[in-house]
Amino acid sequence: MALIKHYGCGGCHLIPQIADAKGNVGPPLLHVGTRTYLAGFISNSPENMARWIQNPQKALPGNAMPQMGVTPQESRDITAFLYTLK
């Protein structure tokens, strides 16, 4: 949760359990742990989500999510939290 706040993810996404994460630029992350796809194209798995968070432009070139400089470990930690959102 601290990393999500640190990187300002709530500026673009509505994220349950994160105070002030009420953004509406990106999709709401309610139930993201149970979705079939990420960004409508990428199969939802912990590995794919971590890759997406770390480098969204490499995962799906031209999408609206910016690269935020998230490290591999941080992306895994963020993914672990997001997978609790069922």
PDB file of N, CA, C and O in Angstrom, chain B, residues numbered from 101:
ATOM      1  N   MET B 101       0.824  -1.189   0.000  1.00  0.00           N
ATOM      2  CA  MET B 101       0.000   0.000   0.000  1.00  0.00           C
ATOM      3  C   MET B 101       0.871   1.257   0.000  1.00  0.00           C
ATOM      4  O   MET B 101       0.542   2.255  -0.641  1.00  0.00           O
ATOM      5  N   ALA B 102       1.972   1.193   0.719  1.00  0.00           N
ATOM      6  CA  ALA B 102       2.867   2.352   0.777  1.00  0.00           C
ATOM      7  C   ALA B 102       3.454   2.669  -0.597  1.00  0.00           C
ATOM      8  O   ALA B 102       3.598   3.837  -0.956  1.00  0.00           O
ATOM      9  N   LEU B 103       3.790   1.642  -1.357  1.00  0.00           N
ATOM     10  CA  LEU B 103       4.343   1.865  -2.701  1.00  0.00           C
ATOM     11  C   LEU B 103       3.299   2.468  -3.633  1.00  0.00           C
ATOM     12  O   LEU B 103       3.625   3.318  -4.462  1.00  0.00           O
ATOM     13  N   ILE B 104       2.069   2.041  -3.505  1.00  0.00           N
ATOM     14  CA  ILE B 104       0.992   2.599  -4.326  1.00  0.00           C
ATOM     15  C   ILE B 104       0.830   4.081  -4.028  1.00  0.00           C
ATOM     16  O   ILE B 104       0.631   4.887  -4.936  1.00  0.00           O
ATOM     17  N   LYS B 105       0.915   4.431  -2.763  1.00  0.00           N
ATOM     18  CA  LYS B 105       0.858   5.850  -2.387  1.00  0.00           C
ATOM     19  C   LYS B 105       2.093   6.588  -2.889  1.00  0.00           C
ATOM     20  O   LYS B 105       1.984   7.691  -3.426  1.00  0.00           O
ATOM     21  N   HIS B 106       3.258   5.988  -2.717  1.00  0.00           N
ATOM     22  CA  HIS B 106       4.517   6.615  -3.135  1.00  0.00           C
ATOM     23  C   HIS B 106       4.524   6.951  -4.624  1.00  0.00           C
ATOM     24  O   HIS B 106       4.955   8.035  -5.017  1.00  0.00           O
ATOM     25  N   TYR B 107       4.054   6.031  -5.442  1.00  0.00           N
ATOM     26  CA  TYR B 107       4.067   6.241  -6.885  1.00  0.00           C
ATOM     27  C   TYR B 107       2.846   7.008  -7.390  1.00  0.00           C
ATOM     28  O   TYR B 107       2.757   7.304  -8.582  1.00  0.00           O
ATOM     29  N   GLY B 108       1.919   7.330  -6.513  1.00  0.00           N
ATOM     30  CA  GLY B 108       0.765   8.139  -6.904  1.00  0.00           C
ATOM     31  C   GLY B 108      -0.231   7.426  -7.799  1.00  0.00           C
ATOM     32  O   GLY B 108      -0.910   8.065  -8.603  1.00  0.00           O
ATOM     33  N   CYS B 109      -0.326   6.115  -7.671  1.00  0.00           N
ATOM     34  CA  CYS B 109      -1.223   5.335  -8.521  1.00  0.00           C
ATOM     35  C   CYS B 109      -2.677   5.793  -8.403  1.00  0.00           C
ATOM     36  O   CYS B 109      -3.447   5.709  -9.360  1.00  0.00           O
ATOM     37  N   GLY B 110      -3.039   6.279  -7.212  1.00  0.00           N
ATOM     38  CA  GLY B 110      -4.406   6.732  -6.975  1.00  0.00           C
ATOM     39  C   GLY B 110      -4.755   8.017  -7.694  1.00  0.00           C
ATOM     40  O   GLY B 110      -5.921   8.411  -7.711  1.00  0.00           O
ATOM     41  N   GLY B 111      -3.769   8.685  -8.294  1.00  0.00           N
ATOM     42  CA  GLY B 111      -4.071   9.858  -9.104  1.00  0.00           C
ATOM     43  C   GLY B 111      -4.788   9.483 -10.392  1.00  0.00           C
ATOM     44  O   GLY B 111      -5.512  10.295 -10.968  1.00  0.00           O
ATOM     45  N   CYS B 112      -4.584   8.254 -10.839  1.00  0.00           N
ATOM     46  CA  CYS B 112      -5.213   7.775 -12.075  1.00  0.00           C
ATOM     47  C   CYS B 112      -6.236   6.668 -11.838  1.00  0.00           C
ATOM     48  O   CYS B 112      -7.151   6.491 -12.643  1.00  0.00           O
ATOM     49  N   HIS B 113      -6.094   5.924 -10.746  1.00  0.00           N
ATOM     50  CA  HIS B 113      -6.949   4.761 -10.496  1.00  0.00           C
ATOM     51  C   HIS B 113      -7.715   4.905  -9.186  1.00  0.00           C
ATOM     52  O   HIS B 113      -7.204   5.459  -8.213  1.00  0.00           O
ATOM     53  N   LEU B 114      -8.934   4.405  -9.175  1.00  0.00           N
ATOM     54  CA  LEU B 114      -9.676   4.182  -7.940  1.00  0.00           C
ATOM     55  C   LEU B 114      -9.162   2.864  -7.380  1.00  0.00           C
ATOM     56  O   LEU B 114      -9.222   1.833  -8.049  1.00  0.00           O
ATOM     57  N   ILE B 115      -8.656   2.902  -6.153  1.00  0.00           N
ATOM     58  CA  ILE B 115      -8.068   1.696  -5.561  1.00  0.00           C
ATOM     59  C   ILE B 115      -8.645   1.511  -4.160  1.00  0.00           C
ATOM     60  O   ILE B 115      -8.419   2.344  -3.283  1.00  0.00           O
ATOM     61  N   PRO B 116      -9.389   0.426  -3.943  1.00  0.00           N
ATOM     62  CA  PRO B 116      -9.938   0.172  -2.612  1.00  0.00           C
ATOM     63  C   PRO B 116      -8.829   0.073  -1.568  1.00  0.00           C
ATOM     64  O   PRO B 116      -7.722  -0.381  -1.860  1.00  0.00           O
ATOM     65  N   GLN B 117      -9.137   0.497  -0.371  1.00  0.00           N
ATOM     66  CA  GLN B 117      -8.251   0.433   0.798  1.00  0.00           C
ATOM     67  C   GLN B 117      -7.119   1.455   0.755  1.00  0.00           C
ATOM     68  O   GLN B 117      -6.303   1.490   1.676  1.00  0.00           O
ATOM     69  N   ILE B 118      -7.042   2.286  -0.284  1.00  0.00           N
ATOM     70  CA  ILE B 118      -6.012   3.318  -0.370  1.00  0.00           C
ATOM     71  C   ILE B 118      -6.694   4.669  -0.247  1.00  0.00           C
ATOM     72  O   ILE B 118      -7.476   5.064  -1.112  1.00  0.00           O
ATOM     73  N   ALA B 119      -6.391   5.373   0.835  1.00  0.00           N
ATOM     74  CA  ALA B 119      -6.995   6.685   1.054  1.00  0.00           C
ATOM     75  C   ALA B 119      -6.651   7.617  -0.105  1.00  0.00           C
ATOM     76  O   ALA B 119      -5.510   7.648  -0.567  1.00  0.00           O
ATOM     77  N   ASP B 120      -7.619   8.357  -0.561  1.00  0.00           N
ATOM     78  CA  ASP B 120      -7.480   9.340  -1.635  1.00  0.00           C
ATOM     79  C   ASP B 120      -7.141   8.738  -2.993  1.00  0.00           C
ATOM     80  O   ASP B 120      -6.790   9.487  -3.905  1.00  0.00           O
ATOM     81  N   ALA B 121      -7.228   7.442  -3.168  1.00  0.00           N
ATOM     82  CA  ALA B 121      -7.007   6.827  -4.486  1.00  0.00           C
ATOM     83  C   ALA B 121      -8.348   6.791  -5.203  1.00  0.00           C
ATOM     84  O   ALA B 121      -9.048   5.779  -5.219  1.00  0.00           O
ATOM     85  N   LYS B 122      -8.681   7.933  -5.795  1.00  0.00           N
ATOM     86  CA  LYS B 122      -9.993   8.093  -6.413  1.00  0.00           C
ATOM     87  C   LYS B 122      -9.876   8.570  -7.860  1.00  0.00           C
ATOM     88  O   LYS B 122     -10.812   9.166  -8.394  1.00  0.00           O
ATOM     89  N   GLY B 123      -8.732   8.310  -8.494  1.00  0.00           N
ATOM     90  CA  GLY B 123      -8.522   8.759  -9.863  1.00  0.00           C
ATOM     91  C   GLY B 123      -9.480   8.102 -10.843  1.00  0.00           C
ATOM     92  O   GLY B 123      -9.966   6.994 -10.614  1.00  0.00           O
ATOM     93  N   ASN B 124      -9.744   8.807 -11.942  1.00  0.00           N
ATOM     94  CA  ASN B 124     -10.630   8.245 -12.958  1.00  0.00           C
ATOM     95  C   ASN B 124     -10.024   8.331 -14.369  1.00  0.00           C
ATOM     96  O   ASN B 124     -10.751   8.279 -15.361  1.00  0.00           O
ATOM     97  N   VAL B 125      -8.707   8.461 -14.452  1.00  0.00           N
ATOM     98  CA  VAL B 125      -8.021   8.455 -15.743  1.00  0.00           C
ATOM     99  C   VAL B 125      -7.868   7.014 -16.232  1.00  0.00           C
ATOM    100  O   VAL B 125      -8.224   6.697 -17.366  1.00  0.00           O
ATOM    101  N   GLY B 126      -7.342   6.154 -15.378  1.00  0.00           N
ATOM    102  CA  GLY B 126      -7.217   4.733 -15.676  1.00  0.00           C
ATOM    103  C   GLY B 126      -8.401   3.985 -15.099  1.00  0.00           C
ATOM    104  O   GLY B 126      -9.229   4.576 -14.407  1.00  0.00           O
ATOM    105  N   PRO B 127      -8.493   2.700 -15.372  1.00  0.00           N
ATOM    106  CA  PRO B 127      -9.627   1.935 -14.871  1.00  0.00           C
ATOM    107  C   PRO B 127      -9.576   1.772 -13.353  1.00  0.00           C
ATOM    108  O   PRO B 127      -8.496   1.753 -12.763  1.00  0.00           O
ATOM    109  N   PRO B 128     -10.745   1.654 -12.723  1.00  0.00           N
ATOM    110  CA  PRO B 128     -10.761   1.340 -11.298  1.00  0.00           C
ATOM    111  C   PRO B 128     -10.156  -0.045 -11.086  1.00  0.00           C
ATOM    112  O   PRO B 128     -10.331  -0.936 -11.917  1.00  0.00           O
ATOM    113  N   LEU B 129      -9.458  -0.223  -9.992  1.00  0.00           N
ATOM    114  CA  LEU B 129      -8.786  -1.488  -9.728  1.00  0.00           C
ATOM    115  C   LEU B 129      -9.565  -2.388  -8.780  1.00  0.00           C
ATOM    116  O   LEU B 129      -9.004  -3.299  -8.170  1.00  0.00           O
ATOM    117  N   LEU B 130     -10.860  -2.126  -8.661  1.00  0.00           N
ATOM    118  CA  LEU B 130     -11.739  -3.013  -7.895  1.00  0.00           C
ATOM    119  C   LEU B 130     -11.688  -4.402  -8.523  1.00  0.00           C
ATOM    120  O   LEU B 130     -11.810  -4.529  -9.741  1.00  0.00           O
ATOM    121  N   HIS B 131     -11.518  -5.404  -7.745  1.00  0.00           N
ATOM    122  CA  HIS B 131     -11.537  -6.801  -8.197  1.00  0.00           C
ATOM    123  C   HIS B 131     -10.472  -7.124  -9.247  1.00  0.00           C
ATOM    124  O   HIS B 131     -10.622  -8.090  -9.995  1.00  0.00           O
ATOM    125  N   VAL B 132      -9.403  -6.334  -9.315  1.00  0.00           N
ATOM    126  CA  VAL B 132      -8.371  -6.575 -10.331  1.00  0.00           C
ATOM    127  C   VAL B 132      -7.730  -7.955 -10.180  1.00  0.00           C
ATOM    128  O   VAL B 132      -7.251  -8.520 -11.162  1.00  0.00           O
ATOM    129  N   GLY B 133      -7.714  -8.491  -8.989  1.00  0.00           N
ATOM    130  CA  GLY B 133      -7.133  -9.809  -8.770  1.00  0.00           C
ATOM    131  C   GLY B 133      -7.928 -10.945  -9.386  1.00  0.00           C
ATOM    132  O   GLY B 133      -7.430 -12.067  -9.478  1.00  0.00           O
ATOM    133  N   THR B 134      -9.155 -10.673  -9.810  1.00  0.00           N
ATOM    134  CA  THR B 134      -9.990 -11.720 -10.409  1.00  0.00           C
ATOM    135  C   THR B 134     -10.231 -11.498 -11.901  1.00  0.00           C
ATOM    136  O   THR B 134     -10.929 -12.291 -12.532  1.00  0.00           O
ATOM    137  N   ARG B 135      -9.676 -10.449 -12.466  1.00  0.00           N
ATOM    138  CA  ARG B 135      -9.901 -10.171 -13.888  1.00  0.00           C
ATOM    139  C   ARG B 135      -9.152 -11.170 -14.767  1.00  0.00           C
ATOM    140  O   ARG B 135      -8.117 -11.712 -14.378  1.00  0.00           O
ATOM    141  N   THR B 136      -9.690 -11.396 -15.938  1.00  0.00           N
ATOM    142  CA  THR B 136      -9.072 -12.314 -16.896  1.00  0.00           C
ATOM    143  C   THR B 136      -7.921 -11.644 -17.629  1.00  0.00           C
ATOM    144  O   THR B 136      -6.905 -12.280 -17.911  1.00  0.00           O
ATOM    145  N   TYR B 137      -8.078 -10.360 -17.939  1.00  0.00           N
ATOM    146  CA  TYR B 137      -7.070  -9.626 -18.708  1.00  0.00           C
ATOM    147  C   TYR B 137      -6.663  -8.340 -18.018  1.00  0.00           C
ATOM    148  O   TYR B 137      -7.429  -7.754 -17.254  1.00  0.00           O
ATOM    149  N   LEU B 138      -5.451  -7.916 -18.299  1.00  0.00           N
ATOM    150  CA  LEU B 138      -4.939  -6.604 -17.912  1.00  0.00           C
ATOM    151  C   LEU B 138      -4.927  -5.756 -19.176  1.00  0.00           C
ATOM    152  O   LEU B 138      -4.481  -6.217 -20.227  1.00  0.00           O
ATOM    153  N   ALA B 139      -5.405  -4.537 -19.088  1.00  0.00           N
ATOM    154  CA  ALA B 139      -5.434  -3.617 -20.225  1.00  0.00           C
ATOM    155  C   ALA B 139      -6.191  -4.209 -21.412  1.00  0.00           C
ATOM    156  O   ALA B 139      -5.991  -3.777 -22.547  1.00  0.00           O
ATOM    157  N   GLY B 140      -7.041  -5.172 -21.167  1.00  0.00           N
ATOM    158  CA  GLY B 140      -7.853  -5.756 -22.213  1.00  0.00           C
ATOM    159  C   GLY B 140      -7.140  -6.719 -23.149  1.00  0.00           C
ATOM    160  O   GLY B 140      -7.774  -7.292 -24.036  1.00  0.00           O
ATOM    161  N   PHE B 141      -5.833  -6.912 -22.974  1.00  0.00           N
ATOM    162  CA  PHE B 141      -5.062  -7.718 -23.912  1.00  0.00           C
ATOM    163  C   PHE B 141      -4.129  -8.735 -23.264  1.00  0.00           C
ATOM    164  O   PHE B 141      -3.818  -9.761 -23.868  1.00  0.00           O
ATOM    165  N   ILE B 142      -3.683  -8.460 -22.050  1.00  0.00           N
ATOM    166  CA  ILE B 142      -2.630  -9.260 -21.423  1.00  0.00           C
ATOM    167  C   ILE B 142      -3.270 -10.198 -20.398  1.00  0.00           C
ATOM    168  O   ILE B 142      -4.001  -9.752 -19.514  1.00  0.00           O
ATOM    169  N   SER B 143      -2.995 -11.487 -20.519  1.00  0.00           N
ATOM    170  CA  SER B 143      -3.527 -12.462 -19.574  1.00  0.00           C
ATOM    171  C   SER B 143      -3.118 -12.081 -18.153  1.00  0.00           C
ATOM    172  O   SER B 143      -1.947 -11.809 -17.885  1.00  0.00           O
ATOM    173  N   ASN B 144      -4.088 -12.065 -17.256  1.00  0.00           N
ATOM    174  CA  ASN B 144      -3.841 -11.644 -15.877  1.00  0.00           C
ATOM    175  C   ASN B 144      -3.203 -12.776 -15.076  1.00  0.00           C
ATOM    176  O   ASN B 144      -3.852 -13.771 -14.755  1.00  0.00           O
ATOM    177  N   SER B 145      -1.934 -12.607 -14.764  1.00  0.00           N
ATOM    178  CA  SER B 145      -1.197 -13.501 -13.873  1.00  0.00           C
ATOM    179  C   SER B 145      -0.300 -12.612 -13.025  1.00  0.00           C
ATOM    180  O   SER B 145      -0.034 -11.474 -13.413  1.00  0.00           O
ATOM    181  N   PRO B 146       0.173 -13.092 -11.881  1.00  0.00           N
ATOM    182  CA  PRO B 146       1.073 -12.260 -11.077  1.00  0.00           C
ATOM    183  C   PRO B 146       2.309 -11.819 -11.864  1.00  0.00           C
ATOM    184  O   PRO B 146       2.752 -10.678 -11.733  1.00  0.00           O
ATOM    185  N   GLU B 147       2.860 -12.704 -12.667  1.00  0.00           N
ATOM    186  CA  GLU B 147       4.058 -12.349 -13.438  1.00  0.00           C
ATOM    187  C   GLU B 147       3.753 -11.255 -14.453  1.00  0.00           C
ATOM    188  O   GLU B 147       4.512 -10.295 -14.583  1.00  0.00           O
ATOM    189  N   ASN B 148       2.642 -11.398 -15.171  1.00  0.00           N
ATOM    190  CA  ASN B 148       2.282 -10.399 -16.176  1.00  0.00           C
ATOM    191  C   ASN B 148       1.921  -9.066 -15.538  1.00  0.00           C
ATOM    192  O   ASN B 148       2.266  -8.010 -16.069  1.00  0.00           O
ATOM    193  N   MET B 149       1.227  -9.108 -14.397  1.00  0.00           N
ATOM    194  CA  MET B 149       0.877  -7.856 -13.735  1.00  0.00           C
ATOM    195  C   MET B 149       2.137  -7.135 -13.266  1.00  0.00           C
ATOM    196  O   MET B 149       2.249  -5.919 -13.424  1.00  0.00           O
ATOM    197  N   ALA B 150       3.075  -7.864 -12.699  1.00  0.00           N
ATOM    198  CA  ALA B 150       4.323  -7.244 -12.238  1.00  0.00           C
ATOM    199  C   ALA B 150       5.078  -6.623 -13.420  1.00  0.00           C
ATOM    200  O   ALA B 150       5.610  -5.519 -13.304  1.00  0.00           O
ATOM    201  N   ARG B 151       5.125  -7.328 -14.549  1.00  0.00           N
ATOM    202  CA  ARG B 151       5.776  -6.773 -15.747  1.00  0.00           C
ATOM    203  C   ARG B 151       5.067  -5.521 -16.224  1.00  0.00           C
ATOM    204  O   ARG B 151       5.706  -4.537 -16.598  1.00  0.00           O
ATOM    205  N   TRP B 152       3.746  -5.561 -16.209  1.00  0.00           N
ATOM    206  CA  TRP B 152       2.931  -4.418 -16.620  1.00  0.00           C
ATOM    207  C   TRP B 152       3.232  -3.205 -15.738  1.00  0.00           C
ATOM    208  O   TRP B 152       3.454  -2.107 -16.249  1.00  0.00           O
ATOM    209  N   ILE B 153       3.240  -3.395 -14.445  1.00  0.00           N
ATOM    210  CA  ILE B 153       3.481  -2.292 -13.506  1.00  0.00           C
ATOM    211  C   ILE B 153       4.886  -1.730 -13.693  1.00  0.00           C
ATOM    212  O   ILE B 153       5.082  -0.516 -13.654  1.00  0.00           O
ATOM    213  N   GLN B 154       5.845  -2.593 -13.892  1.00  0.00           N
ATOM    214  CA  GLN B 154       7.231  -2.141 -14.019  1.00  0.00           C
ATOM    215  C   GLN B 154       7.469  -1.408 -15.340  1.00  0.00           C
ATOM    216  O   GLN B 154       8.166  -0.393 -15.364  1.00  0.00           O
ATOM    217  N   ASN B 155       6.904  -1.904 -16.427  1.00  0.00           N
ATOM    218  CA  ASN B 155       7.167  -1.283 -17.725  1.00  0.00           C
ATOM    219  C   ASN B 155       5.943  -1.428 -18.633  1.00  0.00           C
ATOM    220  O   ASN B 155       5.934  -2.267 -19.534  1.00  0.00           O
ATOM    221  N   PRO B 156       4.913  -0.613 -18.399  1.00  0.00           N
ATOM    222  CA  PRO B 156       3.676  -0.760 -19.164  1.00  0.00           C
ATOM    223  C   PRO B 156       3.847  -0.529 -20.667  1.00  0.00           C
ATOM    224  O   PRO B 156       3.125  -1.126 -21.465  1.00  0.00           O
ATOM    225  N   GLN B 157       4.781   0.319 -21.060  1.00  0.00           N
ATOM    226  CA  GLN B 157       4.975   0.572 -22.490  1.00  0.00           C
ATOM    227  C   GLN B 157       5.626  -0.615 -23.202  1.00  0.00           C
ATOM    228  O   GLN B 157       5.359  -0.848 -24.381  1.00  0.00           O
ATOM    229  N   LYS B 158       6.458  -1.349 -22.515  1.00  0.00           N
ATOM    230  CA  LYS B 158       7.040  -2.556 -23.101  1.00  0.00           C
ATOM    231  C   LYS B 158       5.979  -3.648 -23.204  1.00  0.00           C
ATOM    232  O   LYS B 158       5.945  -4.401 -24.178  1.00  0.00           O
ATOM    233  N   ALA B 159       5.111  -3.731 -22.189  1.00  0.00           N
ATOM    234  CA  ALA B 159       4.074  -4.758 -22.170  1.00  0.00           C
ATOM    235  C   ALA B 159       3.023  -4.518 -23.252  1.00  0.00           C
ATOM    236  O   ALA B 159       2.545  -5.468 -23.871  1.00  0.00           O
ATOM    237  N   LEU B 160       2.663  -3.256 -23.482  1.00  0.00           N
ATOM    238  CA  LEU B 160       1.652  -2.906 -24.474  1.00  0.00           C
ATOM    239  C   LEU B 160       1.971  -1.506 -25.004  1.00  0.00           C
ATOM    240  O   LEU B 160       1.465  -0.514 -24.480  1.00  0.00           O
ATOM    241  N   PRO B 161       2.803  -1.425 -26.034  1.00  0.00           N
ATOM    242  CA  PRO B 161       3.227  -0.113 -26.546  1.00  0.00           C
ATOM    243  C   PRO B 161       2.052   0.792 -26.905  1.00  0.00           C
ATOM    244  O   PRO B 161       1.061   0.362 -27.496  1.00  0.00           O
ATOM    245  N   GLY B 162       2.200   2.061 -26.526  1.00  0.00           N
ATOM    246  CA  GLY B 162       1.201   3.065 -26.868  1.00  0.00           C
ATOM    247  C   GLY B 162       0.046   3.194 -25.905  1.00  0.00           C
ATOM    248  O   GLY B 162      -0.839   4.020 -26.127  1.00  0.00           O
ATOM    249  N   ASN B 163       0.020   2.401 -24.834  1.00  0.00           N
ATOM    250  CA  ASN B 163      -1.078   2.534 -23.873  1.00  0.00           C
ATOM    251  C   ASN B 163      -0.882   3.822 -23.068  1.00  0.00           C
ATOM    252  O   ASN B 163       0.175   4.448 -23.142  1.00  0.00           O
ATOM    253  N   ALA B 164      -1.892   4.211 -22.308  1.00  0.00           N
ATOM    254  CA  ALA B 164      -1.868   5.488 -21.596  1.00  0.00           C
ATOM    255  C   ALA B 164      -1.109   5.460 -20.276  1.00  0.00           C
ATOM    256  O   ALA B 164      -0.856   6.519 -19.701  1.00  0.00           O
ATOM    257  N   MET B 165      -0.741   4.289 -19.779  1.00  0.00           N
ATOM    258  CA  MET B 165      -0.073   4.221 -18.482  1.00  0.00           C
ATOM    259  C   MET B 165       1.411   4.579 -18.628  1.00  0.00           C
ATOM    260  O   MET B 165       2.124   3.975 -19.429  1.00  0.00           O
ATOM    261  N   PRO B 166       1.866   5.560 -17.851  1.00  0.00           N
ATOM    262  CA  PRO B 166       3.271   5.965 -17.959  1.00  0.00           C
ATOM    263  C   PRO B 166       4.196   5.021 -17.204  1.00  0.00           C
ATOM    264  O   PRO B 166       3.782   4.338 -16.267  1.00  0.00           O
ATOM    265  N   GLN B 167       5.434   4.997 -17.622  1.00  0.00           N
ATOM    266  CA  GLN B 167       6.450   4.271 -16.873  1.00  0.00           C
ATOM    267  C   GLN B 167       6.824   5.135 -15.673  1.00  0.00           C
ATOM    268  O   GLN B 167       7.152   6.312 -15.826  1.00  0.00           O
ATOM    269  N   MET B 168       6.774   4.552 -14.489  1.00  0.00           N
ATOM    270  CA  MET B 168       6.967   5.313 -13.261  1.00  0.00           C
ATOM    271  C   MET B 168       8.299   5.044 -12.576  1.00  0.00           C
ATOM    272  O   MET B 168       8.576   5.630 -11.529  1.00  0.00           O
ATOM    273  N   GLY B 169       9.125   4.178 -13.139  1.00  0.00           N
ATOM    274  CA  GLY B 169      10.403   3.860 -12.508  1.00  0.00           C
ATOM    275  C   GLY B 169      10.288   2.841 -11.392  1.00  0.00           C
ATOM    276  O   GLY B 169      11.136   2.795 -10.502  1.00  0.00           O
ATOM    277  N   VAL B 170       9.249   2.029 -11.432  1.00  0.00           N
ATOM    278  CA  VAL B 170       9.036   0.992 -10.424  1.00  0.00           C
ATOM    279  C   VAL B 170      10.069  -0.120 -10.628  1.00  0.00           C
ATOM    280  O   VAL B 170      10.261  -0.596 -11.747  1.00  0.00           O
ATOM    281  N   THR B 171      10.721  -0.525  -9.561  1.00  0.00           N
ATOM    282  CA  THR B 171      11.728  -1.587  -9.642  1.00  0.00           C
ATOM    283  C   THR B 171      11.050  -2.958  -9.752  1.00  0.00           C
ATOM    284  O   THR B 171       9.859  -3.082  -9.467  1.00  0.00           O
ATOM    285  N   PRO B 172      11.801  -3.985 -10.161  1.00  0.00           N
ATOM    286  CA  PRO B 172      11.209  -5.329 -10.215  1.00  0.00           C
ATOM    287  C   PRO B 172      10.616  -5.777  -8.870  1.00  0.00           C
ATOM    288  O   PRO B 172       9.513  -6.323  -8.835  1.00  0.00           O
ATOM    289  N   GLN B 173      11.332  -5.553  -7.779  1.00  0.00           N
ATOM    290  CA  GLN B 173      10.806  -5.966  -6.473  1.00  0.00           C
ATOM    291  C   GLN B 173       9.569  -5.159  -6.100  1.00  0.00           C
ATOM    292  O   GLN B 173       8.597  -5.716  -5.590  1.00  0.00           O
ATOM    293  N   GLU B 174       9.597  -3.863  -6.347  1.00  0.00           N
ATOM    294  CA  GLU B 174       8.425  -3.034  -6.042  1.00  0.00           C
ATOM    295  C   GLU B 174       7.218  -3.478  -6.862  1.00  0.00           C
ATOM    296  O   GLU B 174       6.099  -3.507  -6.348  1.00  0.00           O
ATOM    297  N   SER B 175       7.431  -3.822  -8.121  1.00  0.00           N
ATOM    298  CA  SER B 175       6.304  -4.263  -8.947  1.00  0.00           C
ATOM    299  C   SER B 175       5.714  -5.563  -8.408  1.00  0.00           C
ATOM    300  O   SER B 175       4.499  -5.757  -8.451  1.00  0.00           O
ATOM    301  N   ARG B 176       6.558  -6.445  -7.907  1.00  0.00           N
ATOM    302  CA  ARG B 176       6.051  -7.684  -7.294  1.00  0.00           C
ATOM    303  C   ARG B 176       5.282  -7.377  -6.011  1.00  0.00           C
ATOM    304  O   ARG B 176       4.254  -7.997  -5.741  1.00  0.00           O
ATOM    305  N   ASP B 177       5.774  -6.423  -5.221  1.00  0.00           N
ATOM    306  CA  ASP B 177       5.085  -6.058  -3.978  1.00  0.00           C
ATOM    307  C   ASP B 177       3.732  -5.401  -4.267  1.00  0.00           C
ATOM    308  O   ASP B 177       2.739  -5.702  -3.604  1.00  0.00           O
ATOM    309  N   ILE B 178       3.695  -4.514  -5.247  1.00  0.00           N
ATOM    310  CA  ILE B 178       2.422  -3.877  -5.634  1.00  0.00           C
ATOM    311  C   ILE B 178       1.461  -4.932  -6.147  1.00  0.00           C
ATOM    312  O   ILE B 178       0.280  -4.922  -5.800  1.00  0.00           O
ATOM    313  N   THR B 179       1.963  -5.842  -6.972  1.00  0.00           N
ATOM    314  CA  THR B 179       1.132  -6.925  -7.493  1.00  0.00           C
ATOM    315  C   THR B 179       0.559  -7.764  -6.358  1.00  0.00           C
ATOM    316  O   THR B 179      -0.619  -8.121  -6.390  1.00  0.00           O
ATOM    317  N   ALA B 180       1.369  -8.080  -5.362  1.00  0.00           N
ATOM    318  CA  ALA B 180       0.877  -8.884  -4.236  1.00  0.00           C
ATOM    319  C   ALA B 180      -0.305  -8.201  -3.564  1.00  0.00           C
ATOM    320  O   ALA B 180      -1.279  -8.866  -3.212  1.00  0.00           O
ATOM    321  N   PHE B 181      -0.238  -6.882  -3.380  1.00  0.00           N
ATOM    322  CA  PHE B 181      -1.376  -6.169  -2.797  1.00  0.00           C
ATOM    323  C   PHE B 181      -2.571  -6.199  -3.738  1.00  0.00           C
ATOM    324  O   PHE B 181      -3.686  -6.505  -3.314  1.00  0.00           O
ATOM    325  N   LEU B 182      -2.351  -5.882  -5.015  1.00  0.00           N
ATOM    326  CA  LEU B 182      -3.472  -5.816  -5.956  1.00  0.00           C
ATOM    327  C   LEU B 182      -4.188  -7.157  -6.086  1.00  0.00           C
ATOM    328  O   LEU B 182      -5.394  -7.201  -6.330  1.00  0.00           O
ATOM    329  N   TYR B 183      -3.446  -8.242  -5.924  1.00  0.00           N
ATOM    330  CA  TYR B 183      -4.082  -9.559  -5.996  1.00  0.00           C
ATOM    331  C   TYR B 183      -4.970  -9.856  -4.783  1.00  0.00           C
ATOM    332  O   TYR B 183      -5.720 -10.832  -4.800  1.00  0.00           O
ATOM    333  N   THR B 184      -4.898  -9.046  -3.752  1.00  0.00           N
ATOM    334  CA  THR B 184      -5.834  -9.205  -2.626  1.00  0.00           C
ATOM    335  C   THR B 184      -7.192  -8.592  -2.951  1.00  0.00           C
ATOM    336  O   THR B 184      -8.170  -8.842  -2.246  1.00  0.00           O
ATOM    337  N   LEU B 185      -7.258  -7.793  -4.011  1.00  0.00           N
ATOM    338  CA  LEU B 185      -8.503  -7.115  -4.390  1.00  0.00           C
ATOM    339  C   LEU B 185      -9.340  -8.066  -5.243  1.00  0.00           C
ATOM    340  O   LEU B 185      -9.259  -8.068  -6.472  1.00  0.00           O
ATOM    341  N   LYS B 186     -10.128  -8.855  -4.570  1.00  0.00           N
ATOM    342  CA  LYS B 186     -10.933  -9.889  -5.244  1.00  0.00           C
ATOM    343  C   LYS B 186     -12.392  -9.514  -5.260  1.00  0.00           C
ATOM    344  O   LYS B 186     -13.216 -10.264  -5.784  1.00  0.00           O
TER     345      LYS B 186
END
